[in-house]
Amino acid sequence: MLENQQSPVMGYIDVLDSGRLLGWVFNPLTPDVAASFYVCLNDNVVTQGIANLFREDLKQAGLGSGHCSFSTPIDLPLHALAGKTLSLIDEQGLPIANASFAISAGEPPFIIELLACQPRQLQFVCQSTEEGELELSLYCNEQLLTTSMVQVAAGNHQFTLTIPPQFSWLTAGFFRLAVNGLPCFVWGDYIELLPLVAEPIDVVQKSRQQKGCINTNRLALLANKINAVAADGLDSANAINAYHHLTQNSPNSVSFPHVTKPRVSIILPFTFCDNKSANGRMNDSDNVTADLSKLLASLCLSMPNDDYEVVGLSHVLNNNGINNHANNIVNVDIAAQASLAEIMTALLSRAKGEYIVYCPSHCELGIASIDRLVNALMIEHVGFAAQRLVDDTGLLVDSSGVLSELSTQMSAQMPTELTDSPHRYSANDSRKCFVKAIDFAIGTATAYRKYDLSLQSIPSHCQSIEDVLFYWQLAFKQQGRVGLEVCETQDYCHNEPNVNKPFVSLINPTLLQQSRQQFAEQSTLSVVTGQAVLGTVMMLDIQTPSPDQDAGSYAALQELKLIQSLGYKVIFVPMNFVESDRYTAQLQSQGVEVCYAPYYPTLGDAICQRLPELSAIYITRYNVATHFIDFLKQTAPNLPIIFNNADLHFLREIRSALAMQSTPEHTQQALANALNTKRLELDVISKADAVLSYNDTEHAVITSHVLRQDNIFKCPWVLDEKPSPASFESREGIAFLGGYRHLPNVDAVDYFMTQVFPLLVDEDPSVTVYFYGSNMPNTFTQYHHPQVKFVGYVEELSAIFQRHKVFIAPLLSGAGIKGKVLEATAYGLPSVLSPIAAESTGLSHNISTLIAETPQLWVEHILSLNNDKSLWSRLSHNQRILAAEQYSFEQGRNKMRTVFEFLGMNSY
């Protein structure tokens, strides 16, 4: 430093606290420039800083604009600072007057060390000589992550700090811990954070591979569709012509059906005015013919199942030569000076279909596009349906939306000052690939009920077909009816140089502004109920439900529907974190958003990113909950956690261990494993805000351990209404159904085949036993017999319940409720059950089922039901009454509502 010289720069050090030096520096010679400075420790430079932060008191004191304060990290341990002085010098090395700070020489009464790194959490131990409360601040790479108050006692005390969900992207860095009131950091180290769950790397890597160009895949699908039509012996010439026209601009003609009573009328596009060119949406006149031809070719290839007609304005079709290569289009004549209202009225009057589909010229329809749109209108509270719009690179085009989500800039300046969308999503992106409620859809195919449109007017301020559609769509919102964007297929966009601009820019700015003011404060409507969405519930389970594979998946699907019916959006996160083709698509088609790779880097990212919007989190199975429950309680302590145990695993394992025919050593090991499961399962139960269990016996067991019952609820099981049972005379055989990954089902088959079946065939050699279910083990081959049929997986389960005379469930172990037993009950298929299989179903011996405890009783009950029509009919009738009274959707909804009310959550 230069001696005996004083800097013209002014400054002051307020404090050194928690590893940060706070104060201000101001250069009156350059008042509008942030001053740089150096920090010295006993005349040795230790770091550099810049004073560019705003403080109102500095502005009031006349120090420029007030942007002259600083917060500079001092990364030195306490022993290096104790008893020394920090001071500031300017860029020329001159000392800044009055800018110094003396550090006391005392040592803190505690030492903090890192004990363990848990998933998204750091666990510390504090060795303290006295008790008290510490305010801790955790930093990573100089960024503050979280601040927490920790109570410490004399001696060793452990505490945990959780990485907040907004930092889900953070995987590693240099972490530091500061204590308020101390001058420096008390701990620091480079840490690689553990994920909440370690995903199977091979599965995740596979899912992150590019899926290829949407357009290429689409054309391949079209070719396969045509081949399938030809293979079925149907006329494929029209589809082949359309395919060549779409892919090669072939001039071959296409034909549409000539029907007298169409169910669907498809209205072709027209241009009413030419004053929209400023919006960049008008098709070039040279491209009109090509656009309409592609639209018509794609309509042929979409191959609607319904009878349909194609309707268009005569002058549009003739002027563009469309009638020369497209047959059976319904032409509508209209005067050249007709108003927009007159044109729309003429088209709707001529259309004979019950449903109206409007297709813009720049769209190419996807396979089954028309069918998907019309099917969506089968839901009473749906006002209109729309397709997603995708460009040929596979990115979604901004063609639909919700008014409340439009930016204020968009509503105020539309359309001349629209900015480009900040991000465009892939059509396959899990965040966009599900059925959702929308307020409007402009630029893509939309479907309506003709009756609804006949009730609508066309105001004078509508200047285009887009204005009319927008006005009509918002009229449905005003009526409390939802617009539905389907996701199973999509339309494809061509000749759109401005796809980064939303199609809503086509709307008359005045109409748009008025509509936004009217509806912006209204909540998004539920695709399920048509009412306002009350919140969002995230469901976590081991995998995406596969209801045709196992009863647990069926239950998960019903619980999901119950939650939706109460007014909540559902986000589903499978532990395996992969897209499961038709099962994932099944959830998405029901309005459920499913999270999977590669659209979230990890499962933990999916949870953390969505955490702020959640009203509750619903976790099924203890081995799922153990990964998340501590993190969730630390990160979001006010977020209700609903835990569904599926079945009480440790009870099932204890029963299985005691029932197994094995050595004492194996039995003891199995019991020891069950006790470990018990410890983990009860730990989760004790931390959950509400616990759901299907079984009354389990309720008693849980209560005896956690000494609480106010938050334990009967989990609803819903049975869909089934058709009337087939007659006694039309049936034959005995049936068992189960998923064989569930070991109690394997044990049940082994028991039946070794203990019961030999006695059964001795009594009646004609009886045939059928075993159904997925993942059947090879060990069953040892039971080969002419009267035994190991069928395996069957996609359509109703045939099982309508074909056979007796359903059996010889379970020796297990817990929860037996879903397939209840399915048989709903179908009115009489059953013979073990006591464990009948547990908590409500089925009673000789009233709605027969219960067997010995092989002899099994044989006796099976043959009684197989031969006695009167007994069979009585049990069948009583079963169906039980199913209707105790397992209806409304009963389940009431039970789930009770849980939500207990947690203080609103519901319908």
N, C-alpha and C positions, 0 to 999 in steps of 0.2 A: 504494500500500500504506500501511496505517496504521503509523506509525513507533513504535518503542519498545514495541510490544505483541506478545505471543506467543500463538499459537493454542493452545487446549487439545487440539487434534487432534495425534496422534502420527503419524510417518511416516518413510519412508526410501527413497532412490533406490539401487537395486542397480547398475544399469548402463543405458547407452544403447547398444544393439547392433542392427545391421541395421534401423535406422529405428524401433525400438520402445523405449520407456522402460519399464523394469521396476522394480518396488518394491512398497511397501505403505503404506496409510493407514488409521488406525483412530481412531475417536472414542469415548473411554471413557464419554462422557455418553450416547451412544446406541449401545451395543455391538451391537445387533441390526440396525442400519440401515447399509447400504453407504454409505461416506463419499464425497462428491463433492469435487473439488479442481480447481485451475487449475495449469497448467505455465507458468513464466515463463522467458524467456531474457534474462539481464541485466536483470531487473525488468520486462520487457515480456511480457504474457500472450500465449502462442502457441497454446494449445489447452486443452481441458477434458477431465477424465477421471473415472472412477468406479472405486472399489476394491471389486470384488465377486467376485473369483476366489479359489478355495480353495487354501491351502497348509498342509500338515500341520504344518510347523515353526512357523507362526504360531499354530495352534491349541494346540500344545504349550507355546508361550510365554505362553498365557493371553490372547491377543488374540481374545476372543469365540469364534465358531465356526470361525475360521480363514478365513472368506470376506472377506478384506480386502486381497488383493493386486491388482495391476493390470498390464496390458500395453497401453500407450497409444501409438499411432502418432505419430511426430514427422516430419511431411512437410516437411523443410527440407533444402536441399543442404548439402554439407560446408563450403563456403566461408562460409555464413551461421552455422555453428555453431562453427567452429574457434576455439579460444582463449577461448570464452565459458563461462558457467555456467548450468545449468538448476536451477531450484528450484521448490518447491511452496508454494502458499498455499491456505487454506481458503476456504469460500464467502463469508466476511466480509472476505476480503482479507488476513487475518493470516498471517504466515509460519509454516510448519510447521518446528519445530526439527529440525535434523540432516537435513533433506530437500533436499540440494543435490548437484550433480554437475558437476565441472569437465571440460571437453572439451579434449583436447590440440589443439595448433595445427598438427600435422603433416599433410602431404598424402599420400594413398596413392600407391604406385608404379605405378598403372595407371589407365587410363580405359576405360570400357565403353560402347559405343554399339550401337544396333540396326542391323543390316546389312540384314535382309530379313524379311518375314513370309511364312512358308510355311504350307501347310495344317496347321492345328492345331499349328504349331511357330513359335518365334521364333528367328531366327539372329542372333547377336551377334558383334562383333569386339572383342577386348581388346588395347589398346595398352599394353604393360608394359615396364618397364625392367629387370625381373628375372624369373626363372622361379620357379614355385611352384605350390601347390595351393590353390584357392579353394573355400570352401563357399558356394554361391549359393542364395538363396531368392527365388522368384518369387511376387509377390502380384498380385491383381486386386481392385480396390475393397476393399482392406484384408483380403482373404481369402487365406490362404496356399494356393498351388496345388501347388508342388513344391519340393523341396530337392535339390540335385545337387552333386557334387564335380567340379570341372573343373581339369585340369592345364594351366597356361599357360606359355608360353616367352617369353623376351625378344623384343621386337618385336611384330608383329601376329599374333594367334592367334584363329581363329574357333571358335565352339562353338554348339551348338543346344540349346534347352530345349523339351521337348514338353509340351503341355497334357495332363494325365492324363485317362483316359477317364471318370472320375467327374464331370468338369466338361464333359461333351459339350454341355450346355445353354448353355455360355458362348459368346457370339458377339462381344461387344465389351465394353470397359471400360477403366479407367485402370490400366495395368500398371506395377509397380515392381519393381526388382531390388535386392536387398540382399546384401551380402557379410559373412559372419560375422566379427566382430572390428572392423568399422568402425561408427561411430555412426549412420550415416544411409544412405538409399537412394543407390545409385550411378547409377541410371538410372530414368526414368519417362516414360510417354507414354500417350495415348489410342490404343488399337489396335482395329481391326475384324479379327477373325480370319477367315482364309480357310477354307472347308470343305474336307474331304478331297477331295470331288468336287463339282463344280458341276452339280447336276441340271438337266435341261432344264426350264425354268420353266413352259412351257406344259403339259408332261406332268404335272408335279407338281401344278400348280394344278387341272388337270382331275381328277386322282385325289383331290384333297382336297374335292371337291364332295360334298355330302350325298347318300347313296344312297337317301334316302327311307324312309318307314315300312315296316318289314318286313311288317306285317300287310297293308298295301295291296298291296305287291308279291306277297305270297303269294296273295291272292285273285285277282289278275290271272293268276298262273301256273295256278291251278286252272281258271279260265275257259278259258285257252288249251288246257289239257289236255283239257277236255271237248270243245272244238271239234275237237281233233285226233282224239279217239275217234270223233266223229260223221263226220268227213271220211274216216276209214278204213272207213266203212260198218258200224261196230259199234253195238250198242245203248247209247245214251248216256242213256236215260231215268233209270236208277238214279243215275247220277252227277249229273244235273241236279237230281233230288230232293234228293240229299245236299248239293249246293251251296246250294240254296235254304234247306235246313234250317240249314246252318252260317252263312249270311249274313243270313237273314231270319227265323229261327226258324219256318220253315214246318212244318206238321204232316204233310207228305207222307211216305209210308212209304219205307223203304229195304230192300233185300234183299241177303242175303249168299249165296254159292254153297252149294249142297247137294252135298257131295262125300263119297264113301265112304272114300277113302284120302287125306286131306289131308296135305300135307308140313309145314304150319305150323298150329299151334293157338294162337289168340290168346285169352288169358284176360282177362276183364273184371274190373274192380276190385270190391272189396267192403270193408265196414267191419266189423272183428271186434269192436272195443271202442270205447268212447267216452271213455276216460280220457286222451286226448291233447290235449284242448282247450286246456290251458295252453300248448301249443307253438304255437298259432295255425295249425294245419294242418288241422283238421277242416272239411269242407265243411258249410255250412249245410244242414239237411235240405230246405229249400225248393228248393235248387239242385241236389240230387242228380240229379233227372230231366233237367234241362237239361244238366248236365255229361256224363252218360252219352250223351245224345242227340248232343251235339256230338262226343264221342269216336267214336261209331258212324258219324256222317256223315263225319268226317275219315278214318275207316278205309275207307269206300267210295271216297273221293276219292284215297286213297293208291294205289289200284289195284295191289295186289300181283300180280306175275307168277306166283307159285307158287299151287298149289291150297291153299286155307286154309279153316279153320273158325273160328267165334267161339263161345267157351264162357263161360257165366256161371252164377251161382247162381240157381236158380228164384225164390227169395223176393225177391232183389234186383231181378230183372227184372220180376216181377209187381207188387211193391209200388210200383214207380216207373213202371208202365205202359209199359215198354220193349217188351214182347212185342206191344203193340198197333200199333206202327209200325215194327218191325224184324223182318224175316222170316228164318227159318232159323238162328236162334241156338240152339246146343245148350244145353239147360237141364239143370242138375245139381241134383238134390234132396239136401238135407242136413238132418239133425235140427236143431231150433232151438237145442239146448244143445250142439251139437257143438264140440269143441275146435278150436283153430287148426290143430293138426296133422291132425286128421280132415278139416277143410275142404280144406286144401292137398292131402292125399292123394287125396280124392275128385275134385278138379278135375284133378289130373295123371293119375289112373287113367282118367278119361273122355276126356281129350284124346288124339286119335289121331295127331297130327302128330309128325314126327321132331324138330321144333324148337318150343319154347315161347316165346311173346312175352307179357310182362305189360305192360299199359297202365294207368297211373293215371287216375283220373277227370278230373283237371284238365287233361289233355293233349289237344291236337288234333294228330293225326299229320300230318307233312309228306308231300309227294309222294314215292313210292318208299321211304318210311320203313321199312316191313317188309322190303322186298327188301334194303336196305342192311344192316339188322341181321343178317339170315340169311346174307348173303354174307360178313360178317365172321367168321362161325363156320366158314367153310371153311378157315380157318387153324388148324392142329392145336393150336398152343400157346395159342390164345385160349379162355378159359373162358366168358366172357359178353361181350355187346356192348351198348352203350347209345347212345342219341341225346343230342345236346345239347338243352337246353331254353331257349327264348327267349320273352320276354314280347312283347306286341303293340307295344312301342316299339322293338323290335329289340335289347334288351339281354339278355345271357345271364343265366339264373337259375342260382344255385349249387346244382346238383343232383348233382354227382359230385366225386370228388377222390381224393387219395392220403393215406393215414393219416399218413405222416411229415410232411406239410405242414400238418396241423391244428395250430392254436396250442395252447400248454399251457393257456391259459385255457379254450379250447373243450373240451379233454379233461377238465379238472378240474371244470368247473362245468356241463357240459351237462346239461339244455338250458336251465335257468331263467335263467342269466346270460349267455346268448349276446349278443355285441355284433353290430351290423350290419356287413356286409362293407364295407371301406373304399372299394372301387372296383368298379364293375360294367362289364364290357366289352361293346362292340358284338359282335353275332354275326358281323360281317364283319371284326373286328379280326384282323390277321395274327398277333398273338401268341397267339391262341386258336383260330384256324381251321385246324387240322390234326389228323389222327388221332393220338391219344395214349393211353398206357397209364394206366389208373385202377385204384384198389383197390375202389371202390364207386360205385354210382349209385342214388340214391334220388330218386323224384319224376319220373322220366322213363321212357320205354319201354325195356325191356331184353329181351334174347333169350338163350336157353339151349338146349343140346341136352337133349332129354328124358331120354336115357340118363344123362347126368351128374346130373340132378336126382333120378333114381330111386335114386341111390347116397347121397343126402344125407339127414341126419336133421333133425328140428326140435326143438331143445332147449326145455326147459320155460321158460327165462327169456325166450324170444321172445314178446312180448306183442302183436305186430301183424304185418301183412303186410310192412311196412317192415323190421322186425326180422329176419324170415325171409330176405328177399332179401339184406339186409346180411350175415347169417351165411353164406348160401350163397356170396355173392361173395367173402368173405374165405377161404372154404374153397378156392376156386380159387387164391388167392394162396399159400395154404399148400402147395398142390400144385405151385407154380412155374408156374402158368398165368395169363396176363395178362387183365385186363379191358380192352376196347377201346372207346374213345369215337369214333364215326364222325363225319365232318365234312361229308360231301357234302350232307346235308339236316339239318333239325332239327325237333323237335316244338315246339308252341306252348302256352304256359301261360295259363290264364284263371282267374278267381276266386281269385287269390292275393294277398291284401292284404299279406303279409309276405315278398315275394320277396327282400327284402334279407337275410333270414335264410337260411342254408344249410339245405337239406333234411335234412342229417345231424342236425339238431336233433330230427327225428322218432324217432331211434333211442333205445332204452332206454339211459339214461346208464351203467348198470353194464356192459352189453354193449359200449358204445362205449369205455369206459375200459379194459376188459380187452383189447379188440382193439388199441387203440393201443399199450398196453404190449407186446403180443406182436409187433406188426409195425412199430412206429415207426422202428426202427433198420434195417429192411430197405431195400435200394436199390429205386428205381423200375425196373420191368422194361421191356425193349425191346419195342416193337410188332413188330419184325422177327424177333428171335431168341427172345423169351420169357425171356431171361436178364437179369441185372442190367446196367443201363447203366453203362459204364465211364467215360464222359466225353462231351464235346461237341466236334464239329468244325464250324467255320464254313467254308463254301465260297463263294468269290467268283468270279463269271464275268461276261461281258459282258451276258448276258441269261438269262432263264429258259429251260432246255433245251426245244427243240421237236423231238423225235426224228424226227418224220415230215418235217421240213424239211431237216435236214442231219446229216451223220455226226458232227460234233463234238458236237451235242446228244445224240445216241445214246450217245456215249462218256461224256459227263458224267453221264448218267443211270445208266449201269452203274457208274461209279466211285463215285457216291453210294451205290448199293446195296451195293457192296463194303465201304465204310466202315461202313455200318449193320450189315452182317453180322459185322464185327469187334467189335461191341458199343458203337458210338457213336451218339449222337443227332446229327443233322445240321441245321444252320441254313444256309439258302441265301440269299445276298444278291446280287441282280442289279444290275449297274452302272446300268441304266436306271431302276431303283428303282420299277417299276410292276407292278401285278397283271396277269398275262397270261392271264386267263380260264382256258381249259381246261388250259393248260400249267402254270399255277400250281396249279390244282386237282389236277392229276395228281401233283405233288410232295406236296401236302398230304395226299392220300389214301394216300400211302406213308409217312406219319409224319414228313415233313420240314416244318419251320417255315420259311416264306418271309417275308422282311422286305421291306416296300414302303410307300410313302406311301399315305395320310396318317398311318398309325399310328406311324411314326417321322418326326420333322420333316425329317431329311435322312439320306442314306446314311451319313454320318459318325456321326450319332447312333446308328444301328442298330449299327454296329461297336463304338463306344465303350461303349454300354450293355451289350452282351453279352460284351465282352472278358473280364471277370473270371471267367466260367464256362467259358471255352474251354480245351480240352486241346491244340488245334492249329488252325491256319488253313490252308486249302487254296485256292490261287489259281491259276486257269487263265488263261493268256495274259499275255505281258509287258506289253501295253498296259493291262491291268487292274492288274497288280502295281506298276507304276511309281507309281501314285497312293497306294499304301498301305505299301509295304515299309519305307521309311525311318521313317515314323510308328510302325509296329508294332515295329521293332527298337529304337526309342528308348523307346516306352511300355511294351512287354512283352518285354524282351530274352530272357526264358526261355521264351517261347511258341514252339514249333516252327512254322516256316513251310515248308509243302510247296508247291513250285512246279511246276505242270504246264505245259510250254511249248506244248502242243497240237500245234504243229509248230515247227521252228526257223525263225522268220519271216525272218531275214536270209538264211538259206540259200535259202529259197524265192524271195526277192526277187532274189538274185544269179542263180539259175538262170533266172528269168523274164526278167531284163534281158539275159542272154547269149543267150536263145532268141528274143527279140523281133526281128521284121523291121522295123527302123526306122533312122533316121539315126544316125550316130555320136554326135551331140550328145545325142539322146534316150537312147541307151544309156548314155552317161556319166552323165547326170542320174539315170537309174534306178539305176545302180551307186552313185552318191553317196548316194541315199536309202537304199539297202540297207546301206551302211556306217554311216549314222546309226542305223538300226534295230539293227544289230549292237552298237553302243555301248550302247544302252539295254537290249537284251536280255541281254547279258553282264553288265551291272551288276546286274540283277535276279538272274540265276543265281548270281553271286558272293555275294549276300547271303542267299539261301535256305538253309535247313538241309538240305533234301532236294530233289532235282531229278528230275522224271519226264519221260521222253521215250519216244515209241513206236518210235523208229527207231534201229537200231544205227549207221547212218552218222552220225546226229546226235550220238550219244554220243561218237564219235571226234572230231567237230568241236568239241563243247563241251569235252572233256578237253584238246584241243590249245590252247585259249584260257585256260581257268581253271586248268590244271595240277593238276587234282584229279579223282579218279574214284570215291572211296569213297562219296560222297553222291549219285551219279548212278545212277538205277534205270530199268529197262525198265517203262514204264507198261503195266499190264494192259489188254488189250482183250478183252471178253467177247462171245461169240456165243451167243445163245439157241438151244436145240435146235429144229431145223426139221423139218417133215414130209418124208416121202420125196418125192424129185423126181418130177415128172410125166414120162411116157414121152417118148422121143425123137420118136416119130411124132406126138404131140399138140401139138408145139411148132412155132413158126415165127418168123422174123425175128431181127434183131440189135438189142440194147438198150444204151443208155447212160443212166446215172442220175447226177445230181449237182445240188447247189445252186448256182445261177448268180450268187449274190453272191460266190462264191469264184472269182476271176478265172482261175485255172488250168483250171477246168472250161469256161469260155467259150473260152479258147485251145484247149482240146482239141477242142471242137466245130468251131471254125474250121479247125483243122488237118485234121481228118478229112474235112470237107465239101469242102475245097479240094484236098487232096493224095491222099486215099484213095478217097473215094466215086466220083469219075469213073472210076477204074480198076476199082472193084468192079462197077459197073453194066455196064461194058463186058464183063466176064467173065461176069456172071450178072444179066441185067436183071430177074429175078423176085425178087431179094433186097430185102426192105424193112427200113429202119433206123428205129428208134423212139428218140426223145430224151425222157427224163422228167426232172422236177425242178422245184423252186420257183424263182420270180423269173427266169423265162426272158426274155432281153433281146429287144427288137424287131429288133435287127440280124439275128436268125436268119431273118427273113422273106426275106432275099436268097437263101436256099438252098432255096426252094420247088421241090419235085420230087414226082412221083406216088409214088415209092418211099421218100419221106422223110416221117415223121410226127412233128411237134413236139407232143407230147401235153401237156407241162408237169407241174404238180403232180398227184400221185396219192396219196390218203390211205392206201390199203392197198397196201403195197409187195410183199407176197407174190405178188400176181397177176403182177407184172412178172417175178419170178424163176421162176415156174412156167409162164409162157406162152411165153417166148422160148427160142431155141436157143443163142444166143451172147451173152455180155456183153462189152462192149469198154470200155477205159479208155485212150484215146490221149493221156495226159498228157505234156506237154513240160516242165512245171515243177511245183514243189510240194515239200512236205516232210512229215514225220510219217508216218502210216500211212493208207491209203485205205480208209475204212470200208465204202463200197459194194462195193469189190472183195471184202472179207472177207464181206459179206452174201451176195454171189453164191456165194462159196466154201461157206458154210454150207448154202445151198440146193442145192448140187451143180450149179450152172449154169456150165458151162465158159466160160472167158474168154480173150480175147486182150488182152494188156497191153503198155504201153510199159515200159522198164526202170524208170522212176521210179515208175510205178503198182505194179509188183511189189515195190518196195524194202521190205524188212523184213517182208513178209507171210509168208514161209516158202514161198511158191509157187515151184515150179521148172519151168523150160521142159521141155515134153514129158513131164512127170510129173504135174503138177497144174494146169498152165496152158500157154499158148503166148505167147512174148514176141516182139514185132515191133519192129524199129528203122527200117525203111524202108517207104514206101507199098506197094511190091511184096510185102514180107513180110506186111503187114497183110492185103492181099487174099488171099494164099495161105492164111494161117492161118484167116481167117474162113470161107472156102469149104470148107476141110478139115473144120472142126467142123460146118459147116452140112450137109455131105453124108455124112460118115463116121460111122456110128452106133457102130462099134467104138471109134474114137478118142474120140468124145464120151462114151461110157459109161465108158471107162477114166479119163479126166480127172475126170469127175463123181464117181466112186467115190473116187478119191484125194483130191479136195478135201474131201469130207465126213469122211474119216479125219483129215486135217490139222486141220480145224475142231474136231473132237471132242477131239483130243489136245492141241492148243496153245491153244485159245481157250475152254475151258470156264469156268464160273463158279468152280469150285474152283481151277483154275489161276490165275485172276485174283485170287482171295482170298489165295492163298499169296504171290503177288507183292506185293500191298498189305500183307500182314502183315509181310513183310520190311522194308518201308519204315518201318512203325510200330515194329518192334523196333529198327531202327537209331536211331530218335529216342527210344528208351526208353519207349515207350508200350505199355501192356498191350493184349492183344487175345484174342479167342476163336479 
